[in-house]
Amino acid sequence: MKTIKAILILLSPIFVGWFALFLGAYEVTPLMVLKILLNETLHIFEIGDIPEKAIVIDIRLPRVILAGIVGACLSGAGVTLQGIFRNPLVDPFILGISAGAAFGCAITIGFLSNIPIQFMAFVFAVSAVVIAYTVARTQGEVSRLPLILSGVIVSAFFTALVSIVKFLVDPHKLQSIVYWLIGSFSLADWKAVKVSFVGVILGILPIFLMRWRLNVMSMGEEEAKALGVNVLRERVLFIGFSTLAVAVATSLCGIIGWVGLMVPHLVRMLTGPDHKTLVPLSFAAGASFMIAADTISRTLTSFDIPVGIITALTGAPFFIYLMKRSGKEAWGK
């Protein structure tokens, strides 16, 4: 049964992405979508320059791919951080990584337009997680409550810094920052898709290749050291890769919370805690969830609702459920 579930989760981005291509304000039939894709890849059909072709290839397809990659990055970072901190309530949003990346992006848009936005997002995302972990470490061993509280503090701090940036910039840049902070794929294009592969190659791929080490890290610091694992080095590597993936994702679409919390936990409940399978399944499920959420955000009304609103509406109730459930679990403190 677990094998069947795993196969369905791995294939889900393909099916969800397929449905997303013909859903929208402008109706495109599934058959027409298939003809357009075959024309672009295999040149089987000659369909000419029809409006449907531009809608599918230039608007919806890059948006679906970008949403899938961002979802995989956020979910992959979430499952990694949950593993190394042995805490199912950890995710990039709660730890302050997203807020730190958001400040880096906001300050770049407002004052440092000549610096790559991904670089500043990564610098401040790393700063956020280092501060959160350092604050939690003052209580001794890093456990659940101090880590969450320190993440809340760091998020509030960087959110305040973003507010200062919004107060100081001119109105034109302020509009861009405010809309970007909500989280949206409305500006997705093929250039953004190419940039997103940086997060995949430098962030997600190393996590996938090292995923078996998360099983050892999730056993606890003392147990990992007894098995000869350099805990500090492994922790730094995993946090660095996760932060890079989140920073790239945030720089492309803004702050989208809760994905890294919800998706890995749902996959864990369905398929078990073994990170050899949990990590790739979380990638796939995160991609599917984000594509579905973005499809809802652009088809629910006549205008484009920022996808960050959709994920927040689903994430807040799930977090309440997860907190109640986690009190009955033996994992973590």
Secondary structure, DSSP 8 states (H G I E B T S, - for coil): -HHHHHHHHHHHHHHHHHHHHS-SSS---HHHHHHHHHHHHT------S-HHHHIIIIIIHHHHHHHHHHHHHHHHHHHHHHHHTT-TT--HHHHTHHHHHHHHHHHHHHT-TTS-HHHHHHHHHHHHHHHHHHHHHTTSS--HHHHHHHHHHHHHHHHHHHHHHHHHS-HHHHHHHHHHHH---TT--HHHHHHHHHHIIIIIHHHHHTHHHHHHHTT-HHHHHHTT--HHHHHHHHHHHHHHHHHHHHHHH----SHHHHHHHHHHHHH-S-HHHHHHHHHHHHHHHHHHHHHHHHHSSSS---HHHHHHHHHHHHHHHHHHHHTT--S--
